[in-house]
Amino acid sequence: MWLTKIHMYGRLIKFSHTVFALPFALAAVLLANIYYPVSFRTFALIMIAMASARSAAMGFNRFADYRYDRINPRTANRPHVSGQVDRLSVLLFVSFSAAVFIVSAALLGRVCLIMSAPVLVILFLYSFAKRFTTLSHLVLGFGIGLAPAGAWVAVSGALDWKILLLSFALMTYIAGFDILYSCQTSNLTANRTCFHFPPAVEPQKLCFFPPDCMC
Amino acid sequence: MLFSAGLHVLTLVFLLLVYFVFDLRAIYLLFLLLIAVLVFAEHKLVRPDCLDRMDIAFFHLNSAISILLFLGVLAGRV
């Protein structure tokens, strides 16, 4: 029963995709550890913060995209669309994940706590950015790219320009493959869900600078 | 595709800068080379006129790239 529910929420937020950004955050911890000690407590809190922030962002994205996911064949079987998880539950899940993120950030220190709210805003912003700008890929990349910087701040207590290189690497990496991935829904997005794109653009052209409304 | 490729070139440039800035061991460059090969393979695999292979590229290749980055930093730390 519980395992089924956990599996369902895992499917809802594509938990398996955490593997894309998590190694970057872990790499940031390793790099920070060159200069600063890392306790098990700090390491565990960073992992919890990462997982909860991502869960909140993905859950919010599902909530915001509900009416688009219903008409997209690729997303029509997702738990929130098929009715396995209702919208209120999705909202509660987002609230709980966001609360866990803020509490874990608070336990990591004052700077992390102060930065936790803006980070959530940026992560949630993506769900709306993709409605009006093709630069939403960069917004997504920027949001996820904050992970290494956040991990560094959690360990050291302050930001260092050096770790921003890893954040920029993650940002461009995520934005780059988000553009590739968005080609899957190009016909749908061109016709229905994104407001500022010409309708029925060929995928070849879309992929040069495509709309998304995916994820 | 061009814009995406441009971003991924930037990714590799930033990862190369990480090597210099953190003074990592040369073995990191070996992992970076593998990452570059996988990124290149991803762009060869995924074409706008053949989108059905997207999930394979998206999940397996990107998972491998991220894990290679972590292993590269782990091995390259002085």
Interface residues (C-beta under 8 A of the other chain):
Chain A: S16 H17 V19 F20 A21 L22 P23 F24 L26 A27 L30 L31 N33 I34 G141 K162 L165 L166 F168 A169 L170 T172 Y173 A175 G176 F177 I179 L180 Y181 C183 Q184 E202 P203 Q204 L206 C207 F208 F209
Chain B: M1 L2 F3 S4 A5 L7 H8 L10 T11 F14 L15 L17 V18 V21 F22 E42 H43 V46 P48 D49 L51 M54 A57 F58 F59 N62 S63 I65 S66 I67 L69 F70 G72 V73 L74 R77 V78
